[in-house]
Amino acid sequence: MSRLTLLLLSLSLHAGWAGSFFLTDFLHELPTPATGPQFDTSVPDNLTSLVGKEAELNCRVKNLGNRTVSWVRHRDIHLLTVGRYTYTSDQRFEAVHSPHSEDWMLRIRYPQKKDSGVYECQISTTPPIGHQVYLNIVEPRSEILGGPDIFIDAGSTINLTCLVTYPPDPPPDMVWTHNGKVISFDSPRGGVSLVTEKGAATTSRLLIQKAVPTDTGLYTCTPSNVAPDSARVHVLSDQTPAAMQHSDASPQPRGLHVQVLLLLLLLAASAVC
């Protein structure tokens, strides 16, 4: 026990009842030895949020005492909040804290992809200590795997997989089109089927059996709540590659070889004569 505490204890014993209350209040305010503010590292520090959907970064601090908590954006070392006050002109950012709570949150309304990056929660100790939180702002997208050009042998099965990532909700509907026309699964063409698996990432698989040249064209996958994606399918017949090879072969070298051979024969004949 320090000399100051012993002195106050002696004074309180002489001062009586009132002094005891003063001593109790004083000791309550004294910092606990070897104890200071600490970050609760069990709180997630790697967050993913959708474009336009409100994001909250939480910093939980224990034994804060009379220190303050601030949020700083690493990209431009910009001070965003101090305590319960917001220090940026960007009104999308807001400091959120409930009285007697250990949580100090940074709320971002209508986040954009440029808001992705590292944010640091800082405590005003000497020197300041900080805890970093990484925020990744993503936007929903669809992608036909293997695109934009897919080559299929005639007679084989066309297998197109559309992957939908980060949708706000699993797409209620998945529409496939071929050259702008909705693909019908009960058309006379036959052999067309669709398998869709919904979840955090949704996959939709279009299967077209026994591909023929007329199946060539632009295929588009359109989820009902995400932007579409397209891929162009090329159905190759057995004759097409061979025909292309023959057409690529130039007759000029063969004609040149014949001319050289005739010239040699003429020279040989003249030598005999």
Disulfide bonds with the S-S distance in Angstrom:
Cys59-Cys121 1.99
Cys162-Cys221 2.12
